[in-house]
Amino acid sequence: MTGPASVGAGDRPRRLVPGDRVRIVAPSGPVAPERLDAGADLLRGWDLDPVEAPHVRGRHATLPYLAGTDEERARDLQEALCDPGVAAVFAARGGYGAQRVADLLDWAAVRAAFRAHGPKALVGFSDVTALHEAFAVRAGVATLHGPAVAGEVFLKDEPTREHLRRTLFAPGSVRVVTSPTARALVPGRASGVTLGGCLSLLAADLGTPHARAGAAGGLLLLEDVGEPPYRVDRALTQLLRAGWLDGVAGVVLGSWARCGPYEDLRAVLLDRLGPLGVPVVEEFGFGHGDSALTMPLGIRAELDAAAGTLTYDVPALRERR
């Protein structure tokens, strides 16, 4: 029996330039209007032209944790991805609901639009992990695990904003990503294509028709929020039992906000990931923390766990042609 295919690199979107039009979508939960306004203003401060998707301020009539119906949210995302005048797509926030949207997109049309006009950068995290995975598997495109533009960390933390801005406009300047808090949980060096995001979303994707076969050969990024240690254990154990972690090259662990005392969680991470025998770096500074690095997904990189660095082979976004 052959193992799962190794994780492959994605096609890189173009970097942004001043004047680019970008679209803000809400594929998951509803958005606070004042935060949306503030986030759009910050993008304008970067000389971008942010345009709200038609239903970005919506709310489902009977399921108030969703920003509009599944069809409305999917249509907003589809139109943003297929519009040749849009250079990048920003998620307004996470929450819940992206899984309900992923299978409603016309992926053949998305792939055709990307072939004709080039892929667009997708920026988001948390629940948007479901879309990062869909982009990788169903469109073969690299994405950016980065802050939501109406999220608290983007609005309040200048280092978070600056790292995203540099990733979008000058990606060559952030090929080496590091965090002052990073330290080796399991020392070593490894190379592979980056993938991952929110642990609970990756575990929930298992068994679905278009899920990634596994993380073999990849550098897996993991973080989560509001999951106590036993539930982190459960999600990691599910990935292990499914064979999804077989052959993973290395693991990069981000923030675990409201996941219990870190030493308790650290014991779980070491127990579940240590036996993989691959480098693991912890507290790398991306995800749901008070400050958040932007982490390109779908790009080959080298992890040095002892040094706490992730060095990408190429910039996350390519030069404009």
NUVEXTI-539616 format. One record per residue: y, x, z of N, C-alpha, C in turn; residue number from 1. Coordinates in steps of 0.2 Angstrom, whole numbers, m for minus. Layout:
BEGIN
{{Y X Z} {Y X Z} {Y X Z} NUM}
...
# end
This chain:
BEGIN
{{m6 4 0} {0 0 0} {6 4 0} 1}
{{11 3 m4} {17 7 m5} {22 5 0} 2}
{{26 9 2} {32 7 7} {38 4 3} 3}
{{43 1 7} {48 m2 3} {52 4 0} 4}
{{56 2 m6} {60 6 m10} {66 9 m5} 5}
{{68 15 m7} {73 18 m3} {80 14 m4} 6}
{{84 14 0} {91 11 0} {94 15 m6} 7}
{{97 11 m11} {101 14 m16} {108 14 m15} 8}
{{112 18 m18} {119 18 m18} {122 13 m22} 9}
{{128 10 m21} {131 4 m24} {136 7 m29} 10}
{{138 3 m34} {144 4 m38} {150 4 m34} 11}
{{154 9 m35} {160 9 m31} {166 5 m34} 12}
{{169 1 m30} {176 m3 m32} {181 3 m33} 13}
{{187 0 m36} {192 5 m37} {197 5 m31} 14}
{{200 10 m30} {205 11 m24} {211 6 m26} 15}
{{214 5 m21} {220 0 m22} {227 5 m23} 16}
{{231 2 m26} {238 5 m27} {243 m1 m25} 17}
{{249 2 m24} {255 m3 m22} {256 m8 m28} 18}
{{257 m14 m25} {258 m20 m30} {251 m24 m32} 19}
{{245 m21 m29} {239 m25 m31} {239 m32 m27} 20}
{{236 m36 m31} {235 m43 m28} {229 m43 m25} 21}
{{228 m46 m19} {222 m46 m15} {221 m53 m13} 22}
{{215 m55 m11} {214 m62 m9} {211 m62 m2} 23}
{{213 m67 2} {211 m68 9} {206 m74 9} 24}
{{200 m73 11} {196 m79 11} {193 m80 18} 25}
{{190 m85 20} {187 m87 26} {180 m89 25} 26}
{{175 m85 24} {168 m87 23} {164 m89 29} 27}
{{167 m89 35} {164 m90 41} {168 m95 45} 28}
{{170 m93 51} {174 m97 55} {181 m99 54} 29}
{{184 m104 57} {191 m106 55} {196 m101 58} 30}
{{202 m100 55} {206 m95 57} {212 m98 60} 31}
{{215 m94 65} {221 m96 69} {227 m95 64} 32}
{{231 m100 62} {236 m99 57} {241 m94 59} 33}
{{243 m93 65} {248 m88 67} {245 m81 66} 34}
{{238 m80 67} {235 m73 66} {235 m72 58} 35}
{{233 m77 54} {233 m77 47} {240 m74 44} 36}
{{245 m78 47} {252 m76 44} {253 m69 46} 37}
{{252 m67 52} {253 m60 54} {249 m55 50} 38}
{{243 m56 49} {239 m52 45} {241 m51 38} 39}
{{243 m56 35} {246 m56 28} {252 m52 28} 40}
{{256 m53 33} {263 m49 33} {261 m42 34} 41}
{{256 m40 37} {254 m32 38} {252 m30 31} 42}
{{248 m34 27} {246 m32 20} {252 m31 16} 43}
{{257 m36 16} {263 m35 12} {267 m29 14} 44}
{{266 m27 20} {269 m20 22} {266 m14 19} 45}
{{260 m15 16} {257 m10 13} {258 m11 5} 46}
{{263 m15 3} {265 m16 m4} {259 m19 m8} 47}
{{255 m23 m4} {250 m27 m7} {253 m35 m8} 48}
{{250 m38 m12} {252 m45 m13} {246 m50 m11} 49}
{{246 m52 m5} {240 m56 m2} {241 m63 m4} 50}
{{236 m66 m7} {236 m73 m9} {230 m76 m5} 51}
{{232 m82 m1} {227 m85 2} {222 m90 m2} 52}
{{216 m89 m1} {211 m94 m4} {213 m101 m2} 53}
{{211 m106 m7} {214 m113 m5} {211 m116 1} 54}
{{206 m114 4} {203 m117 10} {203 m112 16} 55}
{{207 m107 15} {207 m102 21} {209 m105 27} 56}
{{213 m110 27} {215 m113 33} {212 m119 35} 57}
{{206 m120 32} {202 m126 33} {198 m126 39} 58}
{{195 m132 41} {190 m133 46} {186 m139 44} 59}
{{179 m137 45} {174 m143 44} {175 m149 48} 60}
{{174 m155 45} {176 m161 49} {171 m162 54} 61}
{{165 m160 54} {160 m162 59} {157 m155 62} 62}
{{158 m150 59} {155 m143 62} {161 m139 63} 63}
{{165 m139 68} {172 m136 69} {171 m129 69} 64}
{{165 m126 70} {165 m118 70} {165 m115 63} 65}
{{165 m120 58} {166 m117 51} {173 m119 48} 66}
{{175 m114 43} {181 m115 40} {180 m119 34} 67}
{{179 m125 34} {178 m129 28} {171 m130 27} 68}
{{169 m134 22} {162 m135 20} {160 m129 17} 69}
{{153 m128 16} {150 m123 13} {152 m122 6} 70}
{{153 m128 3} {155 m128 m5} {162 m125 m5} 71}
{{166 m127 m1} {173 m125 m1} {174 m117 0} 72}
{{170 m115 5} {170 m108 7} {167 m104 1} 73}
{{162 m106 m2} {158 m102 m7} {163 m102 m13} 74}
{{166 m108 m15} {170 m108 m21} {176 m103 m20} 75}
{{179 m103 m14} {185 m98 m13} {182 m91 m14} 76}
{{177 m89 m11} {174 m83 m12} {172 m81 m20} 77}
{{169 m86 m23} {167 m85 m30} {173 m84 m34} 78}
{{178 m88 m33} {184 m87 m37} {188 m81 m36} 79}
{{188 m78 m30} {191 m72 m28} {187 m66 m32} 80}
{{181 m67 m32} {177 m61 m34} {177 m61 m42} 81}
{{178 m67 m45} {178 m67 m52} {185 m67 m56} 82}
{{190 m67 m51} {197 m67 m54} {199 m60 m56} 83}
{{200 m58 m62} {202 m51 m64} {208 m49 m62} 84}
{{213 m53 m59} {219 m51 m56} {219 m50 m49} 85}
{{213 m50 m46} {212 m49 m39} {209 m42 m38} 86}
{{212 m37 m34} {209 m30 m33} {205 m30 m28} 87}
{{205 m34 m22} {201 m33 m17} {201 m40 m13} 88}
{{195 m41 m9} {194 m47 m5} {194 m46 2} 89}
{{198 m49 6} {198 m48 13} {195 m54 17} 90}
{{191 m53 21} {189 m58 26} {194 m59 31} 91}
{{196 m66 32} {201 m67 38} {198 m66 45} 92}
{{192 m68 45} {189 m67 52} {181 m67 51} 93}
{{177 m66 56} {170 m67 56} {169 m74 59} 94}
{{165 m74 65} {163 m80 67} {155 m82 65} 95}
{{154 m87 62} {148 m89 59} {149 m93 53} 96}
{{144 m92 48} {144 m96 42} {143 m93 36} 97}
{{144 m86 35} {143 m82 29} {136 m83 26} 98}
{{131 m84 31} {124 m85 28} {123 m91 24} 99}
{{127 m96 26} {127 m103 23} {130 m102 16} 100}
{{134 m97 15} {138 m97 9} {134 m92 4} 101}
{{131 m87 6} {128 m82 2} {124 m85 m4} 102}
{{120 m90 m3} {115 m92 m8} {119 m97 m12} 103}
{{125 m99 m11} {128 m104 m15} {132 m101 m20} 104}
{{133 m94 m20} {137 m91 m25} {133 m90 m31} 105}
{{136 m90 m37} {133 m89 m44} {133 m81 m45} 106}
{{128 m78 m42} {128 m71 m43} {127 m68 m50} 107}
{{125 m72 m54} {125 m70 m61} {132 m69 m64} 108}
{{136 m74 m62} {143 m74 m64} {147 m69 m60} 109}
{{145 m67 m54} {149 m62 m50} {147 m55 m54} 110}
{{141 m54 m55} {139 m48 m59} {142 m47 m65} 111}
{{143 m53 m69} {146 m52 m76} {153 m51 m75} 112}
{{156 m53 m70} {164 m52 m69} {164 m45 m67} 113}
{{160 m42 m63} {160 m35 m60} {159 m30 m66} 114}
{{155 m32 m71} {154 m28 m77} {160 m28 m81} 115}
{{163 m34 m82} {169 m34 m86} {175 m31 m84} 116}
{{176 m32 m77} {182 m30 m74} {182 m25 m69} 117}
{{176 m23 m67} {175 m18 m61} {174 m22 m55} 118}
{{170 m20 m50} {169 m23 m44} {175 m23 m39} 119}
{{175 m27 m35} {181 m28 m30} {179 m25 m23} 120}
{{183 m22 m20} {182 m20 m13} {181 m27 m8} 121}
{{176 m27 m5} {175 m33 0} {176 m29 7} 122}
{{181 m32 11} {182 m29 18} {181 m35 23} 123}
{{177 m33 28} {175 m38 34} {170 m35 38} 124}
{{169 m38 44} {163 m36 48} {160 m42 52} 125}
{{156 m40 57} {153 m46 61} {149 m50 56} 126}
{{151 m57 56} {147 m61 52} {147 m60 44} 127}
{{152 m56 42} {152 m54 35} {147 m49 33} 128}
{{143 m46 38} {137 m42 37} {132 m46 32} 129}
{{132 m52 32} {128 m56 28} {130 m55 21} 130}
{{136 m55 20} {139 m54 13} {139 m46 11} 131}
{{140 m42 15} {138 m35 14} {131 m34 11} 132}
{{127 m37 14} {120 m36 12} {119 m40 5} 133}
{{122 m45 4} {121 m49 m2} {124 m45 m8} 134}
{{130 m42 m6} {133 m38 m12} {129 m32 m14} 135}
{{126 m29 m9} {121 m23 m10} {115 m25 m14} 136}
{{112 m30 m12} {105 m32 m15} {106 m36 m21} 137}
{{111 m40 m21} {112 m45 m27} {117 m43 m32} 138}
{{121 m38 m30} {126 m36 m35} {126 m28 m36} 139}
{{123 m25 m31} {123 m17 m32} {130 m14 m31} 140}
{{134 m17 m26} {141 m14 m25} {142 m12 m18} 141}
{{145 m6 m18} {147 m4 m11} {153 m8 m8} 142}
{{153 m9 m1} {158 m13 2} {161 m9 8} 143}
{{165 m12 12} {169 m9 17} {168 m13 24} 144}
{{164 m10 28} {163 m13 35} {170 m12 39} 145}
{{174 m16 39} {181 m15 41} {184 m21 45} 146}
{{190 m20 48} {192 m26 52} {194 m32 48} 147}
{{194 m38 51} {196 m44 48} {204 m44 48} 148}
{{207 m47 43} {214 m46 43} {218 m51 48} 149}
{{214 m56 50} {217 m60 55} {214 m59 62} 150}
{{210 m54 63} {207 m52 69} {212 m48 74} 151}
{{210 m49 80} {214 m46 85} {215 m38 84} 152}
{{209 m35 83} {210 m27 82} {214 m25 77} 153}
{{214 m29 71} {218 m27 65} {226 m28 67} 154}
{{227 m33 70} {234 m35 72} {237 m31 77} 155}
{{233 m28 82} {236 m25 88} {235 m17 88} 156}
{{230 m15 84} {228 m8 85} {230 m4 78} 157}
{{235 1 79} {238 4 73} {233 9 71} 158}
{{229 13 75} {224 17 72} {219 13 67} 159}
{{217 7 69} {212 3 65} {215 2 59} 160}
{{222 0 59} {225 m2 52} {226 4 48} 161}
{{228 10 51} {229 16 47} {222 18 44} 162}
{{217 18 47} {211 20 44} {208 16 39} 163}
{{209 9 39} {208 5 34} {213 6 28} 164}
{{219 7 29} {224 8 24} {222 15 20} 165}
{{221 20 24} {219 26 20} {212 25 16} 166}
{{208 22 19} {201 20 15} {203 17 9} 167}
{{207 12 9} {209 8 3} {213 12 m2} 168}
{{218 15 0} {223 19 m4} {222 26 m6} 169}
{{219 29 m1} {218 37 m2} {211 38 1} 170}
{{205 35 m2} {199 36 1} {196 43 1} 171}
{{199 48 m3} {197 55 m2} {199 58 4} 172}
{{204 55 7} {206 58 14} {202 56 20} 173}
{{197 52 19} {193 49 25} {186 50 23} 174}
{{184 55 19} {177 56 17} {173 58 23} 175}
{{176 61 28} {173 63 34} {175 58 40} 176}
{{171 54 43} {172 49 48} {169 52 54} 177}
{{174 51 59} {171 53 66} {175 49 71} 178}
{{173 50 77} {176 46 83} {176 51 89} 179}
{{181 51 93} {181 55 99} {176 53 104} 180}
{{173 47 104} {168 45 109} {161 46 106} 181}
{{160 48 100} {154 49 97} {150 54 101} 182}
{{143 53 102} {139 58 105} {132 57 102} 183}
{{128 62 102} {121 61 100} {117 58 105} 184}
{{113 52 103} {108 49 107} {101 53 106} 185}
{{100 54 99} {95 59 97} {98 64 92} 186}
{{98 70 94} {101 75 89} {98 76 83} 187}
{{102 79 78} {99 80 72} {104 79 66} 188}
{{101 80 60} {105 79 54} {101 75 49} 189}
{{104 71 45} {100 67 40} {105 64 35} 190}
{{103 63 29} {106 61 23} {103 54 21} 191}
{{108 50 18} {105 44 15} {111 39 13} 192}
{{110 34 11} {115 29 9} {116 24 15} 193}
{{122 23 16} {124 19 22} {123 12 21} 194}
{{121 8 26} {119 1 26} {120 m2 33} 195}
{{120 m8 33} {120 m11 40} {126 m15 42} 196}
{{127 m15 49} {133 m19 51} {131 m22 58} 197}
{{131 m29 58} {130 m33 65} {122 m34 65} 198}
{{120 m31 71} {112 m31 72} {109 m38 71} 199}
{{112 m43 75} {110 m50 75} {109 m53 68} 200}
{{114 m51 64} {114 m54 57} {109 m51 53} 201}
{{108 m44 54} {102 m41 50} {96 m44 52} 202}
{{95 m45 58} {88 m48 60} {87 m55 58} 203}
{{93 m59 57} {92 m65 55} {91 m66 47} 204}
{{93 m60 44} {91 m60 37} {84 m59 35} 205}
{{80 m57 39} {73 m55 38} {69 m62 36} 206}
{{65 m61 30} {61 m66 28} {65 m71 23} 207}
{{71 m70 22} {75 m74 17} {74 m71 10} 208}
{{74 m76 5} {72 m74 m2} {75 m67 m5} 209}
{{81 m66 m3} {85 m61 m6} {87 m55 m1} 210}
{{83 m55 4} {84 m50 9} {82 m43 7} 211}
{{86 m38 9} {84 m31 8} {77 m30 11} 212}
{{73 m26 7} {66 m25 9} {65 m20 15} 213}
{{70 m16 16} {70 m12 22} {75 m6 21} 214}
{{76 m2 27} {81 3 27} {78 10 26} 215}
{{73 10 22} {70 17 21} {74 21 17} 216}
{{75 27 19} {80 32 16} {87 31 18} 217}
{{89 26 21} {96 25 23} {98 27 29} 218}
{{105 27 30} {108 28 36} {111 22 39} 219}
{{107 19 44} {108 12 46} {114 12 52} 220}
{{119 8 50} {125 7 55} {123 0 59} 221}
{{124 1 65} {122 m5 70} {128 m6 75} 222}
{{129 m12 76} {134 m14 82} {133 m22 83} 223}
{{136 m24 88} {135 m31 90} {140 m33 95} 224}
{{141 m40 97} {145 m42 102} {142 m48 105} 225}
{{143 m48 112} {141 m54 116} {133 m54 116} 226}
{{129 m49 115} {122 m49 116} {120 m45 121} 227}
{{117 m48 127} {115 m44 132} {109 m40 130} 228}
{{107 m35 134} {102 m30 132} {96 m33 130} 229}
{{93 m38 133} {87 m40 131} {87 m43 124} 230}
{{93 m46 122} {93 m49 116} {94 m44 110} 231}
{{97 m38 112} {98 m32 108} {91 m30 107} 232}
{{87 m29 112} {80 m27 112} {76 m32 107} 233}
{{77 m38 108} {73 m43 104} {75 m42 96} 234}
{{81 m41 95} {83 m40 88} {80 m34 85} 235}
{{81 m28 89} {78 m22 86} {70 m22 86} 236}
{{67 m25 91} {60 m26 90} {58 m30 84} 237}
{{62 m35 82} {60 m39 76} {60 m35 70} 238}
{{66 m31 70} {66 m26 64} {60 m21 64} 239}
{{58 m19 70} {53 m14 70} {46 m17 68} 240}
{{45 m23 71} {39 m27 70} {38 m29 62} 241}
{{44 m30 59} {44 m32 52} {43 m26 47} 242}
{{43 m20 50} {43 m14 46} {49 m12 43} 243}
{{55 m15 45} {61 m15 41} {64 m8 43} 244}
{{62 m5 48} {65 2 50} {61 8 48} 245}
{{55 6 45} {51 12 43} {54 16 38} 246}
{{54 22 39} {57 27 34} {65 28 35} 247}
{{68 24 39} {75 25 40} {77 33 41} 248}
{{82 35 38} {84 42 39} {88 44 45} 249}
{{92 39 47} {96 40 53} {100 34 55} 250}
{{102 34 61} {106 28 64} {112 30 67} 251}
{{117 26 65} {124 26 68} {126 20 72} 252}
{{127 21 78} {128 15 83} {136 15 84} 253}
{{138 9 84} {145 7 85} {147 4 92} 254}
{{151 m1 92} {153 m4 98} {148 m9 100} 255}
{{147 m11 107} {143 m16 109} {147 m20 114} 256}
{{153 m23 112} {157 m27 116} {154 m33 120} 257}
{{155 m33 126} {152 m39 130} {144 m39 129} 258}
{{141 m34 129} {134 m33 128} {131 m31 135} 259}
{{134 m31 140} {132 m29 147} {134 m22 148} 260}
{{132 m19 154} {133 m12 156} {130 m8 151} 261}
{{135 m3 149} {132 1 143} {126 5 145} 262}
{{126 8 151} {120 12 153} {113 8 152} 263}
{{114 1 154} {108 m3 153} {106 m4 145} 264}
{{111 m5 141} {110 m6 134} {108 1 131} 265}
{{111 6 134} {109 13 131} {101 14 132} 266}
{{99 12 138} {92 13 139} {87 9 134} 267}
{{90 3 132} {86 m1 126} {87 3 120} 268}
{{93 5 118} {94 8 112} {89 15 111} 269}
{{89 18 116} {84 24 116} {77 22 116} 270}
{{75 17 120} {68 15 120} {66 13 113} 271}
{{70 9 110} {68 6 103} {69 11 97} 272}
{{74 15 98} {76 19 92} {74 26 92} 273}
{{73 28 99} {71 35 100} {64 37 96} 274}
{{59 33 97} {53 34 94} {53 35 86} 275}
{{58 32 83} {58 33 76} {59 40 74} 276}
{{61 45 78} {61 52 77} {66 54 72} 277}
{{72 50 72} {77 52 67} {83 53 71} 278}
{{89 56 68} {95 57 72} {98 50 73} 279}
{{101 50 79} {104 44 81} {111 46 85} 280}
{{116 43 83} {123 44 86} {125 38 89} 281}
{{128 38 95} {131 32 98} {138 32 99} 282}
{{141 26 101} {148 26 102} {152 28 97} 283}
{{151 26 91} {154 29 85} {161 26 83} 284}
{{162 20 87} {169 18 86} {170 13 80} 285}
{{165 9 78} {166 4 73} {163 m2 76} 286}
{{166 m8 74} {163 m15 76} {168 m19 80} 287}
{{166 m21 85} {170 m26 89} {174 m23 95} 288}
{{175 m16 95} {179 m13 100} {186 m14 100} 289}
{{190 m11 104} {197 m11 105} {200 m8 99} 290}
{{197 m3 96} {199 1 90} {193 1 85} 291}
{{194 1 79} {188 0 74} {189 4 68} 292}
{{185 9 67} {185 13 60} {182 8 55} 293}
{{184 10 49} {182 7 43} {176 11 40} 294}
{{170 8 39} {164 12 38} {162 9 31} 295}
{{162 14 26} {159 12 19} {152 11 19} 296}
{{150 6 16} {142 4 15} {140 5 8} 297}
{{134 7 7} {132 8 0} {134 15 m3} 298}
{{136 20 1} {138 26 m1} {134 32 2} 299}
{{131 37 m2} {127 42 1} {132 46 6} 300}
{{129 48 12} {132 52 17} {128 56 21} 301}
{{130 61 24} {126 65 29} {129 64 36} 302}
{{124 63 40} {125 62 47} {123 68 51} 303}
{{128 70 55} {127 76 60} {128 73 67} 304}
{{122 71 70} {123 67 76} {126 72 82} 305}
{{125 78 82} {127 82 87} {135 83 87} 306}
{{137 84 80} {144 84 79} {148 78 79} 307}
{{144 72 79} {147 66 79} {151 64 72} 308}
{{148 66 66} {152 66 60} {147 62 55} 309}
{{151 58 51} {147 55 45} {151 57 39} 310}
{{148 61 35} {152 64 29} {150 61 23} 311}
{{154 58 19} {152 54 13} {152 59 7} 312}
{{147 58 3} {147 63 m3} {153 62 m8} 313}
{{155 56 m9} {160 54 m13} {165 49 m9} 314}
{{171 48 m11} {176 43 m8} {173 36 m9} 315}
{{174 32 m4} {171 25 m4} {173 21 m10} 316}
{{180 23 m13} {182 19 m18} {184 24 m24} 317}
{{183 22 m30} {184 27 m35} {191 27 m38} 318}
{{193 32 m42} {200 32 m45} {200 26 m50} 319}
{{206 24 m51} {208 19 m56} {207 22 m63} 320}
{{205 18 m68} {204 21 m75} {209 18 m79} 321}
# end
